[in-house]
């Protein structure tokens, strides 16, 4: 159980508990890509994702 510190808020978290979303592309092999340990806690990840979703531009009607 190696705790890491979140680089945004400084909270300690266990990177093993964070579930990684599955790749939606079935042709990507997970074995070929090395897995990265998360640097953000789950709360900060959710905050970043929410802010990114809000910043998306709304398409103009044609």
Secondary structure as GFF3:
##gff-version 3
##sequence-region A 1 62
A	DSSP	beta_strand	3	5	.	.	.	ID=ss1
A	DSSP	beta_strand	12	14	.	.	.	ID=ss2
A	DSSP	alpha_helix	42	54	.	.	.	ID=ss3
###
